[in-house]
Amino acid sequence: MGLLAAVLLYTASVLAVPGSVLQRASPLTISTSSGSVTGFINKTTPDVRQFLGIPFAEPPLGSLRFQPPVAKSAGAPITANKLPANCIQFSGFSSGLTIAGPVSQDCLYLNVYTPANAASGSLPVLIWIYGGAFIIGGSDVPYQVPDQWVERTKSHIVVTFNYRLGAFGFPNARAQTLNAGLLDQRLAVEWVAKNIAAFGGNPSKLVIWGQSAGAASVGLYGYAYPQNSLLYGAIADSGGPSMLLANDPLHSTFTGLAGTVGCGNLDANGEMACMQAVNSSKLESAVLSYPGSFAPALDGKTAFNDTTARISSGRIAKYPMIMGSNANEGGSFGGSDPITCPTVDEIENRQRYGLTTYQYFYAGNFTNVSQGQGATHSSELPLVFGTYGLYGTSTTFEKQVSEGMQDYWLAFIKNPNAPPSAAGTVWPPSNANTKSVMEFGANNRVQQLISGSSIGPGC
């Protein structure tokens, strides 16, 4: 199925239109710290309440541009029935990561997908952090929308959100060196912890889950908040905290960008003030054509180059994690594989210093998802989200692997402190001396335990 057809199918299935909203007894209007929000239920997933486009931060415009986010104050009632604009980003990348909606600097919104009758405040909550090299992605990438998964289980909540990308999220300016995009992620978690009980979630059962750059974010989060994580578990697909970090101690990338829009030859504060006043369209055009790259900088508060020293001295959140990679990550990068080794290195460090980690290896080969290239980067996500049908004809085995992965992820979300179990197979913590890696989708088997010795050769 082509991208346009997938987007049209997605739009028809998850966006609220008057004729598709079903009335249910569950509350569709909920009071939050951002104000009163009214969600909807559609015919496609009638057992899921959707609250889309809830602001969790003040718009990062004007004097807030490039700055750490500011929590949203309660305002007028919010009609939460459509996905928000995505953050400013590059275009022209793989269609698998293509967003379906518009972009804007005013993009700090989140979405809550909760079972229709979840009102007890007891359900575990999964908070999704999208990937995309910190320059693309958003909460409306079609195959990363979780309503079908929540519809199937009716026993967990998923929250998705936007965080700032590129220069807007990772400016590393002389006057502002913190990674605003990573702080956006933290503020979203704080919003969930504060508000999720009203949606049926348990604020003491929060798990973050990310893939690629999102997995790097998940890894960094544990080092950034070792004592106050607000979480009890985490999941990182195809990525670790040492990935995609920038090393620009002179802040030359931001200063170079500033020079292209008339903000050159100024001191640090003058440069920032000038950049915050630049016309939005002019700045966005300059950012998208600028040859320099922006990524998380080593600020020592949200991103680090000494994670081994930190984990060895206990400066990391000690909750359990699921971590893993795919059999052909490099198929998405022209044959190179920048993903597997950072993942394996972090798993080995966690083993070495006694942190519970469940390691997986995805080996599924489903043509509709990966065009015959096997288990490429990101190809596991449509199976976990249950959205593989967006890509055309699927198989019975693909459905079985999808449900198997969902069941293990859900078992972990429900209780990260016990080995996940599904279909009669217990997934033990990662151990280099035992068969403890859960392999999905290989040799016509939904899952099987294998040794980790064949994963990450040369790392």
Secondary structure as the mmCIF struct_conf table of DSSP 4:
data_model
#
loop_
_struct_conf.conf_type_id
_struct_conf.id
_struct_conf.beg_label_comp_id
_struct_conf.beg_label_asym_id
_struct_conf.beg_label_seq_id
_struct_conf.end_label_comp_id
_struct_conf.end_label_asym_id
_struct_conf.end_label_seq_id
HELX_RH_AL_P HELX_RH_AL_P1 LEU A 3 VAL A 14
BEND BEND1 LEU A 15 LEU A 15
HELX_RH_3T_P HELX_RH_3T_P1 PRO A 18 SER A 20
STRN STRN1 VAL A 21 VAL A 21
BEND BEND2 ALA A 25 SER A 26
STRN STRN2 THR A 29 THR A 32
TURN_TY1_P TURN_TY1_P1 SER A 33 SER A 34
STRN STRN3 GLY A 35 THR A 38
STRN STRN4 PHE A 40 PHE A 40
STRN STRN5 ASN A 42 ASN A 42
BEND BEND3 LYS A 43 THR A 45
TURN_TY1_P TURN_TY1_P2 PRO A 46 ASP A 47
STRN STRN6 VAL A 48 PRO A 55
STRN STRN7 ALA A 57 ALA A 57
HELX_RH_3T_P HELX_RH_3T_P2 GLY A 62 LEU A 64
TURN_TY1_P TURN_TY1_P3 ARG A 65 PHE A 66
BEND BEND4 GLN A 67 GLN A 67
HELX_LH_PP_P HELX_LH_PP_P1 PRO A 68 PRO A 69
STRN STRN8 ALA A 71 ALA A 71
HELX_LH_PP_P HELX_LH_PP_P2 LYS A 72 ALA A 74
BEND BEND5 ALA A 76 ALA A 76
STRN STRN9 ILE A 78 THR A 79
STRN STRN10 ASN A 81 ASN A 81
BEND BEND6 LYS A 82 LYS A 82
HELX_LH_PP_P HELX_LH_PP_P3 LEU A 83 ALA A 85
STRN STRN11 ASN A 86 CYS A 87
BEND BEND7 ILE A 88 ILE A 88
BEND BEND8 GLY A 92 PHE A 93
HELX_RH_3T_P HELX_RH_3T_P3 SER A 95 LEU A 97
BEND BEND9 ALA A 100 GLY A 101
STRN STRN12 VAL A 103 SER A 104
BEND BEND10 GLN A 105 GLN A 105
STRN STRN13 TYR A 109 PRO A 115
TURN_TY1_P TURN_TY1_P4 ALA A 116 ASN A 117
BEND BEND11 SER A 120 GLY A 121
STRN STRN14 LEU A 123 ILE A 129
BEND BEND12 GLY A 132 GLY A 132
TURN_TY1_P TURN_TY1_P5 ALA A 133 ILE A 135
BEND BEND13 ILE A 136 ILE A 136
TURN_TY1_P TURN_TY1_P6 SER A 139 ASP A 140
HELX_RH_3T_P HELX_RH_3T_P4 PRO A 142 GLN A 144
HELX_RH_AL_P HELX_RH_AL_P2 ASP A 147 THR A 153
BEND BEND14 SER A 155 SER A 155
STRN STRN15 ILE A 157 PHE A 161
HELX_RH_AL_P HELX_RH_AL_P3 GLY A 166 GLY A 169
STRN STRN16 ALA A 173 ALA A 173
TURN_TY1_P TURN_TY1_P7 ARG A 174 ALA A 175
STRN STRN17 GLN A 176 GLN A 176
BEND BEND15 LEU A 178 LEU A 178
HELX_RH_AL_P HELX_RH_AL_P4 ALA A 180 ASN A 195
HELX_RH_3T_P HELX_RH_3T_P5 ILE A 196 PHE A 199
TURN_TY1_P TURN_TY1_P8 GLY A 200 GLY A 200
STRN STRN18 GLY A 201 GLN A 211
TURN_TY1_P TURN_TY1_P9 SER A 212 SER A 212
HELX_RH_AL_P HELX_RH_AL_P5 ALA A 213 ALA A 224
BEND BEND16 PRO A 226 GLN A 227
BEND BEND17 TYR A 232 TYR A 232
STRN STRN19 GLY A 233 ASP A 237
BEND BEND18 SER A 238 SER A 238
TURN_TY1_P TURN_TY1_P10 PRO A 241 SER A 242
BEND BEND19 MET A 243 LEU A 244
STRN STRN20 ALA A 246 ALA A 246
TURN_TY1_P TURN_TY1_P11 PRO A 249 LEU A 250
HELX_RH_AL_P HELX_RH_AL_P6 SER A 252 THR A 260
TURN_TY1_P TURN_TY1_P12 VAL A 261 GLY A 262
BEND BEND20 ASN A 265 ASN A 265
HELX_RH_AL_P HELX_RH_AL_P7 ALA A 268 ALA A 277
BEND BEND21 VAL A 278 VAL A 278
HELX_RH_AL_P HELX_RH_AL_P8 SER A 280 SER A 289
BEND BEND22 PRO A 291 GLY A 292
STRN STRN21 ALA A 297 ALA A 297
BEND BEND23 GLY A 300 THR A 302
BEND BEND24 ASN A 305 ASN A 305
HELX_RH_AL_P HELX_RH_AL_P9 THR A 307 SER A 312
TURN_TY1_P TURN_TY1_P13 SER A 313 GLY A 314
BEND BEND25 ILE A 316 ILE A 316
STRN STRN22 MET A 321 ASN A 326
TURN_TY1_P TURN_TY1_P14 ALA A 327 ALA A 327
STRN STRN23 ASN A 328 ASN A 328
HELX_RH_3T_P HELX_RH_3T_P6 GLU A 329 SER A 332
TURN_TY1_P TURN_TY1_P15 PHE A 333 GLY A 335
BEND BEND26 PRO A 338 ILE A 339
HELX_RH_AL_P HELX_RH_AL_P10 THR A 340 ARG A 352
TURN_TY1_P TURN_TY1_P16 TYR A 353 GLY A 354
STRN STRN24 THR A 357 TYR A 362
HELX_RH_AL_P HELX_RH_AL_P11 THR A 367 SER A 370
TURN_TY1_P TURN_TY1_P17 GLN A 371 GLY A 372
BEND BEND27 GLN A 373 GLN A 373
BEND BEND28 ALA A 375 ALA A 375
STRN STRN25 THR A 376 THR A 376
TURN_TY1_P TURN_TY1_P18 HIS A 377 GLU A 380
HELX_RH_AL_P HELX_RH_AL_P12 LEU A 381 PHE A 385
TURN_TY1_P TURN_TY1_P19 GLY A 386 GLY A 386
HELX_RH_3T_P HELX_RH_3T_P7 TYR A 388 TYR A 391
BEND BEND29 GLY A 392 GLY A 392
HELX_RH_AL_P HELX_RH_AL_P13 THR A 396 LYS A 414
TURN_TY1_P TURN_TY1_P20 PRO A 416 ASN A 417
BEND BEND30 ALA A 418 ALA A 418
STRN STRN26 SER A 421 ALA A 422
TURN_TY1_P TURN_TY1_P21 ALA A 423 GLY A 424
STRN STRN27 THR A 425 VAL A 426
HELX_LH_PP_P HELX_LH_PP_P4 PRO A 428 SER A 430
TURN_TY1_P TURN_TY1_P22 ALA A 432 ASN A 433
BEND BEND31 THR A 434 LYS A 435
STRN STRN28 VAL A 437 PHE A 440
BEND BEND32 GLY A 441 ALA A 442
TURN_TY1_P TURN_TY1_P23 ASN A 443 ASN A 444
BEND BEND33 VAL A 446 VAL A 446
STRN STRN29 GLN A 447 ILE A 450
HELX_RH_3T_P HELX_RH_3T_P8 GLY A 452 SER A 454
BEND BEND34 ILE A 455 GLY A 456
TURN_TY1_P TURN_TY1_P24 PRO A 457 GLY A 458
#
